[in-house]
Amino acid sequence: MHYGTAPGPAGSSFDGAAARRLRDGLRLTPEDVAYGMRAAYGMETDARTVAAWEAGAATPDERQLAALAGALWCSVSDLLGRPATLREYRMARGVPRSDVALRIGMDPAAYARIEDTGVWTGNARQAEALAGMLRLPVPALIEFTGRGAELAAVLRKAATTRWQAHVTPVCALVPLPRAAVEEGLRTLHTGYQSTTAASLGWGQPASAGSRDAGRTYLEEVVEHFWQAVGA
């Protein structure tokens, strides 16, 4: 997953079809929307640009997206599909960068660099505050704060060895109840063992097929874990 940049395009989650449905519902033309963006928000645009956004041929930048939402009498989140970047989560909440930085206790320039580069430089307290402010799902929080690779390494060990030994390390990485982590690791371990066993013949040593199945399972171990804990 890659962080978006600002003030660039709204990103892959911009839903042009939703913008058109909202416009049609208001019985507005692209010319009407462009006029509303200019008159109410000082955003210079034209009907062809609005049509291009709706068709998916172009995407609005952050300021344009806010003005478009205003012209369509909706929230920014109504014009976004499932957010894929930290910036898109922030935009969906309608929160400026400066407000996020203030709330989590981070220098605005430092927070801007996090969105622009995808490199988390904050601490655990700031990560928790960020998750609460932007209502980040746990998987997104782990990815955006750079803990995905570390979590994957621990989960692979839990799947292939005694899962009980890895409950505490996973709890230190993932803000979930211990009982949920235990159940997730138990399910992960069982899933891996079942996957490899299904590729074995009765009483036969590990085959190439079983090794491939196990390798694929471990490559997707984080996704399997989120499914197991219902995240």
FIMAR-586524 format. One record per residue (C-alpha): x, y, z. Coordinates in nm, 4 decimals, padded with zeros to 6 digits. Layout:
R        c1        c2        c3
R         X         Y         Z
...
//
This chain:
R        c1        c2        c3
R   00.0000   00.0000   00.0000
R   00.1355   00.3405  -00.0924
R   00.0665   00.6736   00.0678
R  -00.0784   00.9473  -00.1494
R   00.0862   01.2821  -00.2009
R  -00.0611   01.6266  -00.1669
R  -00.1704   01.8482  -00.3215
R  -00.1788   01.5953  -00.6035
R  -00.4710   01.3854  -00.7268
R  -00.7336   01.2559  -00.4912
R  -00.6063   00.9106  -00.5756
R  -00.7360   00.5780  -00.6911
R  -01.0258   00.5833  -00.4477
R  -01.1985   00.8816  -00.6120
R  -01.5367   00.7584  -00.7355
R  -01.6319   00.9426  -01.0514
R  -01.9482   00.7355  -01.0915
R  -02.0637   00.8470  -00.7476
R  -02.0018   01.2088  -00.8439
R  -02.2193   01.1641  -01.1529
R  -02.4972   00.9931  -00.9546
R  -02.4999   01.2767  -00.7045
R  -02.5063   01.5361  -00.9813
R  -02.7895   01.3569  -01.1593
R  -02.9797   01.3343  -00.8324
R  -02.9590   01.7105  -00.7962
R  -03.0567   01.7550  -01.1627
R  -02.7450   01.9548  -01.2315
R  -02.5356   01.9655  -01.5460
R  -02.1549   01.9580  -01.5442
R  -02.1755   02.3291  -01.6259
R  -02.3834   02.3855  -01.3108
R  -02.1306   02.1996  -01.0965
R  -01.8381   02.3917  -01.2437
R  -02.0210   02.7185  -01.1841
R  -02.0948   02.6232  -00.8231
R  -01.7299   02.5418  -00.7633
R  -01.6261   02.8784  -00.9048
R  -01.8937   03.0910  -00.7407
R  -01.8980   02.9402  -00.3927
R  -01.5409   02.8164  -00.3551
R  -01.3341   03.0244  -00.5959
R  -01.2198   02.7072  -00.7714
R  -01.1583   02.7704  -01.1394
R  -01.2795   02.4723  -01.3391
R  -01.5050   02.3991  -01.6349
R  -01.7664   02.1478  -01.7449
R  -01.5168   01.9399  -01.9438
R  -01.3041   01.8898  -01.6327
R  -01.6066   01.7850  -01.4274
R  -01.7038   01.5386  -01.7004
R  -01.3489   01.3997  -01.7102
R  -01.3588   01.3388  -01.3329
R  -01.6896   01.1558  -01.3662
R  -01.5570   00.9431  -01.6518
R  -01.2420   00.8490  -01.4642
R  -01.0192   01.0202  -01.7176
R  -00.8834   01.2559  -01.4504
R  -00.9026   01.3021  -01.0743
R  -00.9460   01.6203  -00.8722
R  -00.6755   01.7338  -00.6349
R  -00.7530   01.7829  -00.2678
R  -00.8812   02.1403  -00.2963
R  -01.0853   02.0574  -00.6053
R  -01.2341   01.7550  -00.4305
R  -01.3490   01.9672  -00.1363
R  -01.5072   02.2202  -00.3717
R  -01.6719   01.9450  -00.5760
R  -01.8236   01.7961  -00.2621
R  -01.9594   02.1370  -00.1682
R  -02.1103   02.1910  -00.5111
R  -02.2770   01.8486  -00.4919
R  -02.4017   01.9032  -00.1352
R  -02.2223   01.5960  -00.0041
R  -01.9227   01.5072   00.2077
R  -01.5817   01.4290   00.0631
R  -01.6228   01.0697   00.1826
R  -01.9259   01.0348  -00.0479
R  -01.6915   01.0883  -00.3421
R  -01.4322   00.8365  -00.2313
R  -01.4482   00.4611  -00.2411
R  -01.2584   00.2680   00.0203
R  -00.9592   00.4847   00.1187
R  -00.6277   00.3293   00.0212
R  -00.3811   00.5825   00.1618
R  -00.3338   00.7806   00.4799
R  -00.4085   01.1003   00.2906
R  -00.7337   00.9560   00.1571
R  -00.8455   00.8576   00.5071
R  -00.7760   01.2133   00.6198
R  -00.9584   01.3602   00.3205
R  -01.2569   01.1318   00.3827
R  -01.2823   01.2769   00.7343
R  -01.2610   01.6293   00.5947
R  -00.9648   01.7180   00.8166
R  -00.6778   01.9464   00.7075
R  -00.3224   01.8267   00.7514
R  -00.2536   02.0990   01.0050
R  -00.5388   01.9790   01.2273
R  -00.4110   01.6216   01.2245
R  -00.0608   01.7363   01.3160
R  -00.1953   01.9499   01.6023
R  -00.4179   01.6741   01.7406
R  -00.1467   01.4073   01.7438
R   00.1240   01.6433   01.8696
R   00.3477   01.6466   01.5647
R   00.5174   01.9256   01.3734
R   00.3020   02.0021   01.0646
R   00.5982   01.9664   00.8308
R   00.6837   01.6278   00.9823
R   00.3291   01.5025   00.9358
R   00.3238   01.6326   00.5776
R   00.6404   01.4323   00.5050
R   00.4725   01.1176   00.6386
R   00.1865   01.1561   00.3907
R   00.4227   01.2475   00.1084
R   00.6833   00.9762   00.1606
R   00.4928   00.6952   00.3303
R   00.7572   00.6726   00.6033
R   00.6170   00.6843   00.9569
R   00.8364   00.8860   01.1952
R   00.6005   00.9229   01.4884
R   00.5855   00.7351   01.8172
R   00.3318   00.4884   01.9557
R   00.1266   00.7565   02.1303
R   00.1007   00.9586   01.8102
R   00.0017   00.6467   01.6157
R  -00.2787   00.5789   01.8635
R  -00.3989   00.9406   01.8392
R  -00.3876   00.9236   01.4585
R  -00.5952   00.6055   01.4560
R  -00.8572   00.7617   01.6819
R  -00.8798   01.0891   01.4921
R  -00.9067   00.9332   01.1453
R  -01.0912   00.6214   01.2648
R  -00.8358   00.3995   01.0973
R  -00.9084   00.0268   01.0795
R  -00.6420  -00.1776   01.2572
R  -00.4920  -00.3161   00.9312
R  -00.4565   00.0368   00.7925
R  -00.2982   00.1615   01.1147
R  -00.0378  -00.1173   01.1064
R   00.0425  -00.0493   00.7410
R   00.0590   00.3288   00.7713
R   00.2822   00.3208   01.0784
R   00.5345   00.0888   00.9151
R   00.4696  -00.2233   01.1228
R   00.3446  -00.4484   00.8432
R   00.6742  -00.6247   00.7705
R   00.7468  -00.6835   01.1392
R   00.3985  -00.8231   01.1954
R   00.4305  -01.0536   00.8947
R   00.7584  -01.1952   01.0277
R   00.6049  -01.2771   01.3666
R   00.2930  -01.4270   01.2088
R   00.4993  -01.6571   00.9879
R   00.6730  -01.7912   01.2960
R   00.3395  -01.8372   01.4717
R   00.1989  -02.0283   01.1754
R   00.4956  -02.2622   01.1428
R   00.5929  -02.3173   01.5088
R   00.4158  -02.2996   01.8470
R   00.1695  -02.0133   01.8053
R   00.1358  -01.9644   02.1837
R   00.4891  -01.8284   02.2040
R   00.4012  -01.5382   01.9733
R   00.0892  -01.4005   02.1400
R   00.2734  -01.1334   02.3404
R   00.4862  -01.0085   02.0455
R   00.1751  -00.9771   01.8284
R  -00.0147  -00.7967   02.1068
R   00.2719  -00.5483   02.1246
R   00.2236  -00.4684   01.7557
R  -00.1522  -00.4916   01.7135
R  -00.4052  -00.2977   01.9266
R  -00.6471  -00.5882   01.9702
R  -00.7639  -00.7756   02.2813
R  -00.5345  -01.0605   02.3802
R  -00.8169  -01.3128   02.3430
R  -00.8714  -01.2017   01.9830
R  -00.4997  -01.2326   01.9070
R  -00.4875  -01.5798   02.0604
R  -00.7811  -01.6961   01.8525
R  -00.6309  -01.5390   01.5411
R  -00.2969  -01.7115   01.5886
R  -00.4621  -02.0441   01.6628
R  -00.6639  -02.0137   01.3421
R  -00.3543  -01.9083   01.1485
R  -00.1531  -02.2060   01.2715
R  -00.4355  -02.4479   01.1944
R  -00.4838  -02.2966   00.8495
R  -00.1178  -02.3304   00.7605
R  -00.0983  -02.6886   00.8824
R  -00.4162  -02.7792   00.6934
R  -00.2899  -02.6151   00.3752
R   00.0360  -02.8073   00.3729
R  -00.1211  -03.1350   00.4857
R  -00.3804  -03.1208   00.2070
R  -00.1001  -03.1380  -00.0496
R   00.0621  -03.4459   00.1038
R  -00.0030  -03.8060   00.0214
R  -00.0715  -04.0435   00.3118
R   00.2579  -04.1102   00.4858
R   00.4530  -03.9280   00.2163
R   00.7283  -03.6688   00.2747
R   00.6654  -03.3067   00.1851
R   00.6118  -03.2702  -00.1879
R   00.6771  -02.9746  -00.4146
R   00.3027  -02.9103  -00.4110
R   00.2851  -02.8926  -00.0335
R   00.5864  -02.6638  -00.0199
R   00.4309  -02.4330  -00.2791
R   00.0987  -02.4274  -00.0939
R   00.2734  -02.3480   00.2332
R   00.4839  -02.0757   00.0708
R   00.1749  -01.9111  -00.0775
R  -00.0041  -01.9232   00.2574
R   00.2890  -01.7569   00.4322
R   00.3158  -01.4885   00.1652
R  -00.0436  -01.3945   00.2467
R  -00.0118  -01.4518   00.6207
R  -00.1083  -01.0977   00.7227
R  -00.4301  -01.1117   00.5202
R  -00.5114  -01.4521   00.6727
R  -00.4587  -01.3070   01.0196
R  -00.6887  -01.0080   00.9599
R  -00.9568  -01.2429   00.8347
R  -00.9141  -01.4626   01.1407
R  -00.9564  -01.1732   01.3850
R  -01.2362  -01.0112   01.1855
R  -01.0380  -00.6951   01.1157
//
